[in-house]
Amino acid sequence: MAEQGSNGNGAAVGPRSEGQVPIQAKMVNQYIKDLSFENPNIQKLISGAGDQPNIQVEVNVGAQRIEGDLFETSIEFKSTATNNLGTIYVLEIVYAGLLKIESIPEAALEPFLLVSGPAMIFPFLRRLVADITREGGFPPLLLDPIDFGGLYVQRQRQRSQTANTQLA
């Protein structure tokens, strides 16, 4: 009989067959790896707000093995706000989580680290982005949820296209 539930550590346990050990993942720590907030044109902005800002957002995820069953998953986030007066602000942050993962098949490791890992730490990154932009003197930047599964599939397609192009 298939079971689905939680292992008590926040990581989902999917359907499993008899004798198969469930994946166990525990968030050991979360932290800011890198943070930069630039407000280069404050004098211009004080004298006149200018047009509505254009906000560009870039998101990338990464993962690496630290040692043994300890892994780091990270989200690299960059937001640039501009308008007719120039750059309003630039926010760059790398937010990471340290995961202890046990009993995971090697084939499932990469998708877990690049999809489930970022999904676990994203709410904390979202709050940081809102707080930092607000403390920078601007309305808080409230991020919409990110489909990390879709990003992973897109990355896999790009890899296969690159591989096919190199073989041709």
Phi and psi in radians as a Rosetta constraint file:
Dihedral C 1 N 2 CA 2 C 2 CIRCULARHARMONIC -1.432 0.35
Dihedral N 2 CA 2 C 2 N 3 CIRCULARHARMONIC 2.465 0.35
Dihedral C 2 N 3 CA 3 C 3 CIRCULARHARMONIC -2.123 0.35
Dihedral N 3 CA 3 C 3 N 4 CIRCULARHARMONIC 2.648 0.35
Dihedral C 3 N 4 CA 4 C 4 CIRCULARHARMONIC -2.539 0.35
Dihedral N 4 CA 4 C 4 N 5 CIRCULARHARMONIC 2.402 0.35
Dihedral C 4 N 5 CA 5 C 5 CIRCULARHARMONIC -3.126 0.35
Dihedral N 5 CA 5 C 5 N 6 CIRCULARHARMONIC -2.641 0.35
Dihedral C 5 N 6 CA 6 C 6 CIRCULARHARMONIC -2.110 0.35
Dihedral N 6 CA 6 C 6 N 7 CIRCULARHARMONIC 2.571 0.35
Dihedral C 6 N 7 CA 7 C 7 CIRCULARHARMONIC -1.567 0.35
Dihedral N 7 CA 7 C 7 N 8 CIRCULARHARMONIC 0.125 0.35
Dihedral C 7 N 8 CA 8 C 8 CIRCULARHARMONIC 1.572 0.35
Dihedral N 8 CA 8 C 8 N 9 CIRCULARHARMONIC -0.169 0.35
Dihedral C 8 N 9 CA 9 C 9 CIRCULARHARMONIC -1.882 0.35
Dihedral N 9 CA 9 C 9 N 10 CIRCULARHARMONIC 0.149 0.35
Dihedral C 9 N 10 CA 10 C 10 CIRCULARHARMONIC 1.652 0.35
Dihedral N 10 CA 10 C 10 N 11 CIRCULARHARMONIC -0.171 0.35
Dihedral C 10 N 11 CA 11 C 11 CIRCULARHARMONIC -1.718 0.35
Dihedral N 11 CA 11 C 11 N 12 CIRCULARHARMONIC 2.375 0.35
Dihedral C 11 N 12 CA 12 C 12 CIRCULARHARMONIC -1.302 0.35
Dihedral N 12 CA 12 C 12 N 13 CIRCULARHARMONIC 2.544 0.35
Dihedral C 12 N 13 CA 13 C 13 CIRCULARHARMONIC -1.929 0.35
Dihedral N 13 CA 13 C 13 N 14 CIRCULARHARMONIC 2.071 0.35
Dihedral C 13 N 14 CA 14 C 14 CIRCULARHARMONIC -1.446 0.35
Dihedral N 14 CA 14 C 14 N 15 CIRCULARHARMONIC -3.114 0.35
Dihedral C 14 N 15 CA 15 C 15 CIRCULARHARMONIC -1.028 0.35
Dihedral N 15 CA 15 C 15 N 16 CIRCULARHARMONIC 2.493 0.35
Dihedral C 15 N 16 CA 16 C 16 CIRCULARHARMONIC -2.486 0.35
Dihedral N 16 CA 16 C 16 N 17 CIRCULARHARMONIC 2.732 0.35
Dihedral C 16 N 17 CA 17 C 17 CIRCULARHARMONIC -1.729 0.35
Dihedral N 17 CA 17 C 17 N 18 CIRCULARHARMONIC 2.954 0.35
Dihedral C 17 N 18 CA 18 C 18 CIRCULARHARMONIC -0.972 0.35
Dihedral N 18 CA 18 C 18 N 19 CIRCULARHARMONIC 2.363 0.35
Dihedral C 18 N 19 CA 19 C 19 CIRCULARHARMONIC 1.473 0.35
Dihedral N 19 CA 19 C 19 N 20 CIRCULARHARMONIC -0.182 0.35
Dihedral C 19 N 20 CA 20 C 20 CIRCULARHARMONIC -1.512 0.35
Dihedral N 20 CA 20 C 20 N 21 CIRCULARHARMONIC 2.255 0.35
Dihedral C 20 N 21 CA 21 C 21 CIRCULARHARMONIC -1.416 0.35
Dihedral N 21 CA 21 C 21 N 22 CIRCULARHARMONIC 2.304 0.35
Dihedral C 21 N 22 CA 22 C 22 CIRCULARHARMONIC -1.230 0.35
Dihedral N 22 CA 22 C 22 N 23 CIRCULARHARMONIC 2.645 0.35
Dihedral C 22 N 23 CA 23 C 23 CIRCULARHARMONIC -1.236 0.35
Dihedral N 23 CA 23 C 23 N 24 CIRCULARHARMONIC 2.305 0.35
Dihedral C 23 N 24 CA 24 C 24 CIRCULARHARMONIC -2.082 0.35
Dihedral N 24 CA 24 C 24 N 25 CIRCULARHARMONIC 2.130 0.35
Dihedral C 24 N 25 CA 25 C 25 CIRCULARHARMONIC -2.257 0.35
Dihedral N 25 CA 25 C 25 N 26 CIRCULARHARMONIC 2.309 0.35
Dihedral C 25 N 26 CA 26 C 26 CIRCULARHARMONIC -2.283 0.35
Dihedral N 26 CA 26 C 26 N 27 CIRCULARHARMONIC 2.293 0.35
Dihedral C 26 N 27 CA 27 C 27 CIRCULARHARMONIC -1.364 0.35
Dihedral N 27 CA 27 C 27 N 28 CIRCULARHARMONIC 2.015 0.35
Dihedral C 27 N 28 CA 28 C 28 CIRCULARHARMONIC -1.510 0.35
Dihedral N 28 CA 28 C 28 N 29 CIRCULARHARMONIC -0.686 0.35
Dihedral C 28 N 29 CA 29 C 29 CIRCULARHARMONIC -2.822 0.35
Dihedral N 29 CA 29 C 29 N 30 CIRCULARHARMONIC 2.734 0.35
Dihedral C 29 N 30 CA 30 C 30 CIRCULARHARMONIC -2.325 0.35
Dihedral N 30 CA 30 C 30 N 31 CIRCULARHARMONIC 2.545 0.35
Dihedral C 30 N 31 CA 31 C 31 CIRCULARHARMONIC -2.834 0.35
Dihedral N 31 CA 31 C 31 N 32 CIRCULARHARMONIC 2.790 0.35
Dihedral C 31 N 32 CA 32 C 32 CIRCULARHARMONIC -1.529 0.35
Dihedral N 32 CA 32 C 32 N 33 CIRCULARHARMONIC 2.105 0.35
Dihedral C 32 N 33 CA 33 C 33 CIRCULARHARMONIC -1.511 0.35
Dihedral N 33 CA 33 C 33 N 34 CIRCULARHARMONIC -0.643 0.35
Dihedral C 33 N 34 CA 34 C 34 CIRCULARHARMONIC -2.668 0.35
Dihedral N 34 CA 34 C 34 N 35 CIRCULARHARMONIC 2.478 0.35
Dihedral C 34 N 35 CA 35 C 35 CIRCULARHARMONIC -2.622 0.35
Dihedral N 35 CA 35 C 35 N 36 CIRCULARHARMONIC 2.296 0.35
Dihedral C 35 N 36 CA 36 C 36 CIRCULARHARMONIC -2.523 0.35
Dihedral N 36 CA 36 C 36 N 37 CIRCULARHARMONIC 2.279 0.35
Dihedral C 36 N 37 CA 37 C 37 CIRCULARHARMONIC -2.272 0.35
Dihedral N 37 CA 37 C 37 N 38 CIRCULARHARMONIC 2.115 0.35
Dihedral C 37 N 38 CA 38 C 38 CIRCULARHARMONIC -2.057 0.35
Dihedral N 38 CA 38 C 38 N 39 CIRCULARHARMONIC 2.390 0.35
Dihedral C 38 N 39 CA 39 C 39 CIRCULARHARMONIC -2.238 0.35
Dihedral N 39 CA 39 C 39 N 40 CIRCULARHARMONIC 1.282 0.35
Dihedral C 39 N 40 CA 40 C 40 CIRCULARHARMONIC -1.318 0.35
Dihedral N 40 CA 40 C 40 N 41 CIRCULARHARMONIC -0.349 0.35
Dihedral C 40 N 41 CA 41 C 41 CIRCULARHARMONIC -2.108 0.35
Dihedral N 41 CA 41 C 41 N 42 CIRCULARHARMONIC 0.715 0.35
Dihedral C 41 N 42 CA 42 C 42 CIRCULARHARMONIC -1.071 0.35
Dihedral N 42 CA 42 C 42 N 43 CIRCULARHARMONIC -0.643 0.35
Dihedral C 42 N 43 CA 43 C 43 CIRCULARHARMONIC -1.096 0.35
Dihedral N 43 CA 43 C 43 N 44 CIRCULARHARMONIC -0.745 0.35
Dihedral C 43 N 44 CA 44 C 44 CIRCULARHARMONIC -1.115 0.35
Dihedral N 44 CA 44 C 44 N 45 CIRCULARHARMONIC -0.702 0.35
Dihedral C 44 N 45 CA 45 C 45 CIRCULARHARMONIC -1.236 0.35
Dihedral N 45 CA 45 C 45 N 46 CIRCULARHARMONIC -0.555 0.35
Dihedral C 45 N 46 CA 46 C 46 CIRCULARHARMONIC -1.186 0.35
Dihedral N 46 CA 46 C 46 N 47 CIRCULARHARMONIC -0.710 0.35
Dihedral C 46 N 47 CA 47 C 47 CIRCULARHARMONIC -1.268 0.35
Dihedral N 47 CA 47 C 47 N 48 CIRCULARHARMONIC -0.458 0.35
Dihedral C 47 N 48 CA 48 C 48 CIRCULARHARMONIC -2.960 0.35
Dihedral N 48 CA 48 C 48 N 49 CIRCULARHARMONIC 2.323 0.35
Dihedral C 48 N 49 CA 49 C 49 CIRCULARHARMONIC -1.203 0.35
Dihedral N 49 CA 49 C 49 N 50 CIRCULARHARMONIC -0.457 0.35
Dihedral C 49 N 50 CA 50 C 50 CIRCULARHARMONIC 1.365 0.35
Dihedral N 50 CA 50 C 50 N 51 CIRCULARHARMONIC -2.914 0.35
Dihedral C 50 N 51 CA 51 C 51 CIRCULARHARMONIC -1.255 0.35
Dihedral N 51 CA 51 C 51 N 52 CIRCULARHARMONIC 2.997 0.35
Dihedral C 51 N 52 CA 52 C 52 CIRCULARHARMONIC -0.995 0.35
Dihedral N 52 CA 52 C 52 N 53 CIRCULARHARMONIC 2.447 0.35
Dihedral C 52 N 53 CA 53 C 53 CIRCULARHARMONIC -1.278 0.35
Dihedral N 53 CA 53 C 53 N 54 CIRCULARHARMONIC 2.620 0.35
Dihedral C 53 N 54 CA 54 C 54 CIRCULARHARMONIC -1.838 0.35
Dihedral N 54 CA 54 C 54 N 55 CIRCULARHARMONIC 2.084 0.35
Dihedral C 54 N 55 CA 55 C 55 CIRCULARHARMONIC -1.924 0.35
Dihedral N 55 CA 55 C 55 N 56 CIRCULARHARMONIC 2.118 0.35
Dihedral C 55 N 56 CA 56 C 56 CIRCULARHARMONIC -1.857 0.35
Dihedral N 56 CA 56 C 56 N 57 CIRCULARHARMONIC 2.371 0.35
Dihedral C 56 N 57 CA 57 C 57 CIRCULARHARMONIC -2.185 0.35
Dihedral N 57 CA 57 C 57 N 58 CIRCULARHARMONIC 2.346 0.35
Dihedral C 57 N 58 CA 58 C 58 CIRCULARHARMONIC -2.165 0.35
Dihedral N 58 CA 58 C 58 N 59 CIRCULARHARMONIC 2.356 0.35
Dihedral C 58 N 59 CA 59 C 59 CIRCULARHARMONIC -2.324 0.35
Dihedral N 59 CA 59 C 59 N 60 CIRCULARHARMONIC 2.353 0.35
Dihedral C 59 N 60 CA 60 C 60 CIRCULARHARMONIC -2.460 0.35
Dihedral N 60 CA 60 C 60 N 61 CIRCULARHARMONIC 2.600 0.35
Dihedral C 60 N 61 CA 61 C 61 CIRCULARHARMONIC -2.079 0.35
Dihedral N 61 CA 61 C 61 N 62 CIRCULARHARMONIC 2.698 0.35
Dihedral C 61 N 62 CA 62 C 62 CIRCULARHARMONIC -2.611 0.35
Dihedral N 62 CA 62 C 62 N 63 CIRCULARHARMONIC 2.887 0.35
Dihedral C 62 N 63 CA 63 C 63 CIRCULARHARMONIC -2.710 0.35
Dihedral N 63 CA 63 C 63 N 64 CIRCULARHARMONIC 2.671 0.35
Dihedral C 63 N 64 CA 64 C 64 CIRCULARHARMONIC -2.704 0.35
Dihedral N 64 CA 64 C 64 N 65 CIRCULARHARMONIC 2.670 0.35
Dihedral C 64 N 65 CA 65 C 65 CIRCULARHARMONIC -1.443 0.35
Dihedral N 65 CA 65 C 65 N 66 CIRCULARHARMONIC 2.266 0.35
Dihedral C 65 N 66 CA 66 C 66 CIRCULARHARMONIC -1.513 0.35
Dihedral N 66 CA 66 C 66 N 67 CIRCULARHARMONIC -0.972 0.35
Dihedral C 66 N 67 CA 67 C 67 CIRCULARHARMONIC -2.980 0.35
Dihedral N 67 CA 67 C 67 N 68 CIRCULARHARMONIC 2.487 0.35
Dihedral C 67 N 68 CA 68 C 68 CIRCULARHARMONIC 0.921 0.35
Dihedral N 68 CA 68 C 68 N 69 CIRCULARHARMONIC -2.080 0.35
Dihedral C 68 N 69 CA 69 C 69 CIRCULARHARMONIC -1.753 0.35
Dihedral N 69 CA 69 C 69 N 70 CIRCULARHARMONIC 0.371 0.35
Dihedral C 69 N 70 CA 70 C 70 CIRCULARHARMONIC -1.841 0.35
Dihedral N 70 CA 70 C 70 N 71 CIRCULARHARMONIC 2.172 0.35
Dihedral C 70 N 71 CA 71 C 71 CIRCULARHARMONIC -2.256 0.35
Dihedral N 71 CA 71 C 71 N 72 CIRCULARHARMONIC 2.639 0.35
Dihedral C 71 N 72 CA 72 C 72 CIRCULARHARMONIC -1.957 0.35
Dihedral N 72 CA 72 C 72 N 73 CIRCULARHARMONIC 2.291 0.35
Dihedral C 72 N 73 CA 73 C 73 CIRCULARHARMONIC -2.051 0.35
Dihedral N 73 CA 73 C 73 N 74 CIRCULARHARMONIC 2.457 0.35
Dihedral C 73 N 74 CA 74 C 74 CIRCULARHARMONIC -2.455 0.35
Dihedral N 74 CA 74 C 74 N 75 CIRCULARHARMONIC 2.712 0.35
Dihedral C 74 N 75 CA 75 C 75 CIRCULARHARMONIC -2.105 0.35
Dihedral N 75 CA 75 C 75 N 76 CIRCULARHARMONIC 2.130 0.35
Dihedral C 75 N 76 CA 76 C 76 CIRCULARHARMONIC -1.698 0.35
Dihedral N 76 CA 76 C 76 N 77 CIRCULARHARMONIC 2.130 0.35
Dihedral C 76 N 77 CA 77 C 77 CIRCULARHARMONIC -2.184 0.35
Dihedral N 77 CA 77 C 77 N 78 CIRCULARHARMONIC 2.363 0.35
Dihedral C 77 N 78 CA 78 C 78 CIRCULARHARMONIC -2.414 0.35
Dihedral N 78 CA 78 C 78 N 79 CIRCULARHARMONIC 2.333 0.35
Dihedral C 78 N 79 CA 79 C 79 CIRCULARHARMONIC -2.300 0.35
Dihedral N 79 CA 79 C 79 N 80 CIRCULARHARMONIC 2.285 0.35
Dihedral C 79 N 80 CA 80 C 80 CIRCULARHARMONIC -2.175 0.35
Dihedral N 80 CA 80 C 80 N 81 CIRCULARHARMONIC 2.151 0.35
Dihedral C 80 N 81 CA 81 C 81 CIRCULARHARMONIC -1.897 0.35
Dihedral N 81 CA 81 C 81 N 82 CIRCULARHARMONIC 2.218 0.35
Dihedral C 81 N 82 CA 82 C 82 CIRCULARHARMONIC -2.329 0.35
Dihedral N 82 CA 82 C 82 N 83 CIRCULARHARMONIC 2.794 0.35
Dihedral C 82 N 83 CA 83 C 83 CIRCULARHARMONIC -2.657 0.35
Dihedral N 83 CA 83 C 83 N 84 CIRCULARHARMONIC -2.888 0.35
Dihedral C 83 N 84 CA 84 C 84 CIRCULARHARMONIC -1.114 0.35
Dihedral N 84 CA 84 C 84 N 85 CIRCULARHARMONIC -0.318 0.35
Dihedral C 84 N 85 CA 85 C 85 CIRCULARHARMONIC -1.518 0.35
Dihedral N 85 CA 85 C 85 N 86 CIRCULARHARMONIC -0.166 0.35
Dihedral C 85 N 86 CA 86 C 86 CIRCULARHARMONIC 2.127 0.35
Dihedral N 86 CA 86 C 86 N 87 CIRCULARHARMONIC -2.678 0.35
Dihedral C 86 N 87 CA 87 C 87 CIRCULARHARMONIC -1.347 0.35
Dihedral N 87 CA 87 C 87 N 88 CIRCULARHARMONIC 2.216 0.35
Dihedral C 87 N 88 CA 88 C 88 CIRCULARHARMONIC -1.469 0.35
Dihedral N 88 CA 88 C 88 N 89 CIRCULARHARMONIC -0.948 0.35
Dihedral C 88 N 89 CA 89 C 89 CIRCULARHARMONIC -2.721 0.35
Dihedral N 89 CA 89 C 89 N 90 CIRCULARHARMONIC 2.788 0.35
Dihedral C 89 N 90 CA 90 C 90 CIRCULARHARMONIC -2.292 0.35
Dihedral N 90 CA 90 C 90 N 91 CIRCULARHARMONIC 2.138 0.35
Dihedral C 90 N 91 CA 91 C 91 CIRCULARHARMONIC -2.057 0.35
Dihedral N 91 CA 91 C 91 N 92 CIRCULARHARMONIC 2.170 0.35
Dihedral C 91 N 92 CA 92 C 92 CIRCULARHARMONIC -2.217 0.35
Dihedral N 92 CA 92 C 92 N 93 CIRCULARHARMONIC 2.272 0.35
Dihedral C 92 N 93 CA 93 C 93 CIRCULARHARMONIC -2.549 0.35
Dihedral N 93 CA 93 C 93 N 94 CIRCULARHARMONIC 2.437 0.35
Dihedral C 93 N 94 CA 94 C 94 CIRCULARHARMONIC -2.028 0.35
Dihedral N 94 CA 94 C 94 N 95 CIRCULARHARMONIC 2.016 0.35
Dihedral C 94 N 95 CA 95 C 95 CIRCULARHARMONIC -1.977 0.35
Dihedral N 95 CA 95 C 95 N 96 CIRCULARHARMONIC 2.334 0.35
Dihedral C 95 N 96 CA 96 C 96 CIRCULARHARMONIC -2.312 0.35
Dihedral N 96 CA 96 C 96 N 97 CIRCULARHARMONIC 2.773 0.35
Dihedral C 96 N 97 CA 97 C 97 CIRCULARHARMONIC -2.291 0.35
Dihedral N 97 CA 97 C 97 N 98 CIRCULARHARMONIC 2.493 0.35
Dihedral C 97 N 98 CA 98 C 98 CIRCULARHARMONIC -1.785 0.35
Dihedral N 98 CA 98 C 98 N 99 CIRCULARHARMONIC 2.085 0.35
Dihedral C 98 N 99 CA 99 C 99 CIRCULARHARMONIC -2.004 0.35
Dihedral N 99 CA 99 C 99 N 100 CIRCULARHARMONIC 2.404 0.35
Dihedral C 99 N 100 CA 100 C 100 CIRCULARHARMONIC -1.811 0.35
Dihedral N 100 CA 100 C 100 N 101 CIRCULARHARMONIC 2.039 0.35
Dihedral C 100 N 101 CA 101 C 101 CIRCULARHARMONIC -2.098 0.35
Dihedral N 101 CA 101 C 101 N 102 CIRCULARHARMONIC 2.189 0.35
Dihedral C 101 N 102 CA 102 C 102 CIRCULARHARMONIC -2.128 0.35
Dihedral N 102 CA 102 C 102 N 103 CIRCULARHARMONIC 2.632 0.35
Dihedral C 102 N 103 CA 103 C 103 CIRCULARHARMONIC 1.027 0.35
Dihedral N 103 CA 103 C 103 N 104 CIRCULARHARMONIC 0.826 0.35
Dihedral C 103 N 104 CA 104 C 104 CIRCULARHARMONIC -2.021 0.35
Dihedral N 104 CA 104 C 104 N 105 CIRCULARHARMONIC 2.308 0.35
Dihedral C 104 N 105 CA 105 C 105 CIRCULARHARMONIC -1.112 0.35
Dihedral N 105 CA 105 C 105 N 106 CIRCULARHARMONIC 2.518 0.35
Dihedral C 105 N 106 CA 106 C 106 CIRCULARHARMONIC -0.971 0.35
Dihedral N 106 CA 106 C 106 N 107 CIRCULARHARMONIC -0.657 0.35
Dihedral C 106 N 107 CA 107 C 107 CIRCULARHARMONIC -1.167 0.35
Dihedral N 107 CA 107 C 107 N 108 CIRCULARHARMONIC -0.437 0.35
Dihedral C 107 N 108 CA 108 C 108 CIRCULARHARMONIC -1.610 0.35
Dihedral N 108 CA 108 C 108 N 109 CIRCULARHARMONIC -0.143 0.35
Dihedral C 108 N 109 CA 109 C 109 CIRCULARHARMONIC -1.137 0.35
Dihedral N 109 CA 109 C 109 N 110 CIRCULARHARMONIC -0.903 0.35
Dihedral C 109 N 110 CA 110 C 110 CIRCULARHARMONIC -1.045 0.35
Dihedral N 110 CA 110 C 110 N 111 CIRCULARHARMONIC -0.878 0.35
Dihedral C 110 N 111 CA 111 C 111 CIRCULARHARMONIC -1.058 0.35
Dihedral N 111 CA 111 C 111 N 112 CIRCULARHARMONIC -0.654 0.35
Dihedral C 111 N 112 CA 112 C 112 CIRCULARHARMONIC -1.096 0.35
Dihedral N 112 CA 112 C 112 N 113 CIRCULARHARMONIC -0.810 0.35
Dihedral C 112 N 113 CA 113 C 113 CIRCULARHARMONIC -1.214 0.35
Dihedral N 113 CA 113 C 113 N 114 CIRCULARHARMONIC -0.522 0.35
Dihedral C 113 N 114 CA 114 C 114 CIRCULARHARMONIC -1.725 0.35
Dihedral N 114 CA 114 C 114 N 115 CIRCULARHARMONIC -0.128 0.35
Dihedral C 114 N 115 CA 115 C 115 CIRCULARHARMONIC -2.092 0.35
Dihedral N 115 CA 115 C 115 N 116 CIRCULARHARMONIC -1.073 0.35
Dihedral C 115 N 116 CA 116 C 116 CIRCULARHARMONIC -1.211 0.35
Dihedral N 116 CA 116 C 116 N 117 CIRCULARHARMONIC -0.713 0.35
Dihedral C 116 N 117 CA 117 C 117 CIRCULARHARMONIC -1.022 0.35
Dihedral N 117 CA 117 C 117 N 118 CIRCULARHARMONIC -0.965 0.35
Dihedral C 117 N 118 CA 118 C 118 CIRCULARHARMONIC -1.049 0.35
Dihedral N 118 CA 118 C 118 N 119 CIRCULARHARMONIC -0.610 0.35
Dihedral C 118 N 119 CA 119 C 119 CIRCULARHARMONIC -1.108 0.35
Dihedral N 119 CA 119 C 119 N 120 CIRCULARHARMONIC -0.569 0.35
Dihedral C 119 N 120 CA 120 C 120 CIRCULARHARMONIC -1.239 0.35
Dihedral N 120 CA 120 C 120 N 121 CIRCULARHARMONIC -0.632 0.35
Dihedral C 120 N 121 CA 121 C 121 CIRCULARHARMONIC -1.667 0.35
Dihedral N 121 CA 121 C 121 N 122 CIRCULARHARMONIC -0.201 0.35
Dihedral C 121 N 122 CA 122 C 122 CIRCULARHARMONIC -0.998 0.35
Dihedral N 122 CA 122 C 122 N 123 CIRCULARHARMONIC -0.752 0.35
Dihedral C 122 N 123 CA 123 C 123 CIRCULARHARMONIC -1.008 0.35
Dihedral N 123 CA 123 C 123 N 124 CIRCULARHARMONIC -0.569 0.35
Dihedral C 123 N 124 CA 124 C 124 CIRCULARHARMONIC -1.291 0.35
Dihedral N 124 CA 124 C 124 N 125 CIRCULARHARMONIC -0.684 0.35
Dihedral C 124 N 125 CA 125 C 125 CIRCULARHARMONIC -1.100 0.35
Dihedral N 125 CA 125 C 125 N 126 CIRCULARHARMONIC -0.745 0.35
Dihedral C 125 N 126 CA 126 C 126 CIRCULARHARMONIC -1.009 0.35
Dihedral N 126 CA 126 C 126 N 127 CIRCULARHARMONIC -0.784 0.35
Dihedral C 126 N 127 CA 127 C 127 CIRCULARHARMONIC -1.138 0.35
Dihedral N 127 CA 127 C 127 N 128 CIRCULARHARMONIC -0.730 0.35
Dihedral C 127 N 128 CA 128 C 128 CIRCULARHARMONIC -1.059 0.35
Dihedral N 128 CA 128 C 128 N 129 CIRCULARHARMONIC -0.782 0.35
Dihedral C 128 N 129 CA 129 C 129 CIRCULARHARMONIC -1.049 0.35
Dihedral N 129 CA 129 C 129 N 130 CIRCULARHARMONIC -0.776 0.35
Dihedral C 129 N 130 CA 130 C 130 CIRCULARHARMONIC -1.113 0.35
Dihedral N 130 CA 130 C 130 N 131 CIRCULARHARMONIC -0.770 0.35
Dihedral C 130 N 131 CA 131 C 131 CIRCULARHARMONIC -1.145 0.35
Dihedral N 131 CA 131 C 131 N 132 CIRCULARHARMONIC -0.764 0.35
Dihedral C 131 N 132 CA 132 C 132 CIRCULARHARMONIC -1.160 0.35
Dihedral N 132 CA 132 C 132 N 133 CIRCULARHARMONIC -0.775 0.35
Dihedral C 132 N 133 CA 133 C 133 CIRCULARHARMONIC -1.153 0.35
Dihedral N 133 CA 133 C 133 N 134 CIRCULARHARMONIC -0.651 0.35
Dihedral C 133 N 134 CA 134 C 134 CIRCULARHARMONIC -1.151 0.35
Dihedral N 134 CA 134 C 134 N 135 CIRCULARHARMONIC -0.791 0.35
Dihedral C 134 N 135 CA 135 C 135 CIRCULARHARMONIC -1.187 0.35
Dihedral N 135 CA 135 C 135 N 136 CIRCULARHARMONIC -0.374 0.35
Dihedral C 135 N 136 CA 136 C 136 CIRCULARHARMONIC -1.359 0.35
Dihedral N 136 CA 136 C 136 N 137 CIRCULARHARMONIC -0.045 0.35
Dihedral C 136 N 137 CA 137 C 137 CIRCULARHARMONIC 1.707 0.35
Dihedral N 137 CA 137 C 137 N 138 CIRCULARHARMONIC 0.239 0.35
Dihedral C 137 N 138 CA 138 C 138 CIRCULARHARMONIC -2.109 0.35
Dihedral N 138 CA 138 C 138 N 139 CIRCULARHARMONIC 2.888 0.35
Dihedral C 138 N 139 CA 139 C 139 CIRCULARHARMONIC -1.052 0.35
Dihedral N 139 CA 139 C 139 N 140 CIRCULARHARMONIC 2.522 0.35
Dihedral C 139 N 140 CA 140 C 140 CIRCULARHARMONIC -1.088 0.35
Dihedral N 140 CA 140 C 140 N 141 CIRCULARHARMONIC 2.396 0.35
Dihedral C 140 N 141 CA 141 C 141 CIRCULARHARMONIC -1.488 0.35
Dihedral N 141 CA 141 C 141 N 142 CIRCULARHARMONIC 1.917 0.35
Dihedral C 141 N 142 CA 142 C 142 CIRCULARHARMONIC -1.726 0.35
Dihedral N 142 CA 142 C 142 N 143 CIRCULARHARMONIC 1.919 0.35
Dihedral C 142 N 143 CA 143 C 143 CIRCULARHARMONIC -1.364 0.35
Dihedral N 143 CA 143 C 143 N 144 CIRCULARHARMONIC 2.425 0.35
Dihedral C 143 N 144 CA 144 C 144 CIRCULARHARMONIC -1.311 0.35
Dihedral N 144 CA 144 C 144 N 145 CIRCULARHARMONIC 2.755 0.35
Dihedral C 144 N 145 CA 145 C 145 CIRCULARHARMONIC -0.991 0.35
Dihedral N 145 CA 145 C 145 N 146 CIRCULARHARMONIC 2.595 0.35
Dihedral C 145 N 146 CA 146 C 146 CIRCULARHARMONIC -1.941 0.35
Dihedral N 146 CA 146 C 146 N 147 CIRCULARHARMONIC 2.354 0.35
Dihedral C 146 N 147 CA 147 C 147 CIRCULARHARMONIC -1.509 0.35
Dihedral N 147 CA 147 C 147 N 148 CIRCULARHARMONIC 1.538 0.35
Dihedral C 147 N 148 CA 148 C 148 CIRCULARHARMONIC -1.171 0.35
Dihedral N 148 CA 148 C 148 N 149 CIRCULARHARMONIC -0.490 0.35
Dihedral C 148 N 149 CA 149 C 149 CIRCULARHARMONIC -1.119 0.35
Dihedral N 149 CA 149 C 149 N 150 CIRCULARHARMONIC -0.746 0.35
Dihedral C 149 N 150 CA 150 C 150 CIRCULARHARMONIC -1.133 0.35
Dihedral N 150 CA 150 C 150 N 151 CIRCULARHARMONIC -0.687 0.35
Dihedral C 150 N 151 CA 151 C 151 CIRCULARHARMONIC -1.094 0.35
Dihedral N 151 CA 151 C 151 N 152 CIRCULARHARMONIC -0.695 0.35
Dihedral C 151 N 152 CA 152 C 152 CIRCULARHARMONIC -1.136 0.35
Dihedral N 152 CA 152 C 152 N 153 CIRCULARHARMONIC -0.783 0.35
Dihedral C 152 N 153 CA 153 C 153 CIRCULARHARMONIC -1.089 0.35
Dihedral N 153 CA 153 C 153 N 154 CIRCULARHARMONIC -0.732 0.35
Dihedral C 153 N 154 CA 154 C 154 CIRCULARHARMONIC -1.078 0.35
Dihedral N 154 CA 154 C 154 N 155 CIRCULARHARMONIC -0.741 0.35
Dihedral C 154 N 155 CA 155 C 155 CIRCULARHARMONIC -1.112 0.35
Dihedral N 155 CA 155 C 155 N 156 CIRCULARHARMONIC -0.705 0.35
Dihedral C 155 N 156 CA 156 C 156 CIRCULARHARMONIC -1.129 0.35
Dihedral N 156 CA 156 C 156 N 157 CIRCULARHARMONIC -0.701 0.35
Dihedral C 156 N 157 CA 157 C 157 CIRCULARHARMONIC -1.105 0.35
Dihedral N 157 CA 157 C 157 N 158 CIRCULARHARMONIC -0.748 0.35
Dihedral C 157 N 158 CA 158 C 158 CIRCULARHARMONIC -1.096 0.35
Dihedral N 158 CA 158 C 158 N 159 CIRCULARHARMONIC -0.704 0.35
Dihedral C 158 N 159 CA 159 C 159 CIRCULARHARMONIC -1.081 0.35
Dihedral N 159 CA 159 C 159 N 160 CIRCULARHARMONIC -0.797 0.35
Dihedral C 159 N 160 CA 160 C 160 CIRCULARHARMONIC -1.190 0.35
Dihedral N 160 CA 160 C 160 N 161 CIRCULARHARMONIC -0.630 0.35
Dihedral C 160 N 161 CA 161 C 161 CIRCULARHARMONIC -1.140 0.35
Dihedral N 161 CA 161 C 161 N 162 CIRCULARHARMONIC -0.719 0.35
Dihedral C 161 N 162 CA 162 C 162 CIRCULARHARMONIC -1.108 0.35
Dihedral N 162 CA 162 C 162 N 163 CIRCULARHARMONIC -0.753 0.35
Dihedral C 162 N 163 CA 163 C 163 CIRCULARHARMONIC -1.120 0.35
Dihedral N 163 CA 163 C 163 N 164 CIRCULARHARMONIC -0.739 0.35
Dihedral C 163 N 164 CA 164 C 164 CIRCULARHARMONIC -1.146 0.35
Dihedral N 164 CA 164 C 164 N 165 CIRCULARHARMONIC -0.658 0.35
Dihedral C 164 N 165 CA 165 C 165 CIRCULARHARMONIC -1.164 0.35
Dihedral N 165 CA 165 C 165 N 166 CIRCULARHARMONIC -0.697 0.35
Dihedral C 165 N 166 CA 166 C 166 CIRCULARHARMONIC -1.210 0.35
Dihedral N 166 CA 166 C 166 N 167 CIRCULARHARMONIC -0.548 0.35
Dihedral C 166 N 167 CA 167 C 167 CIRCULARHARMONIC -1.331 0.35
Dihedral N 167 CA 167 C 167 N 168 CIRCULARHARMONIC -0.471 0.35
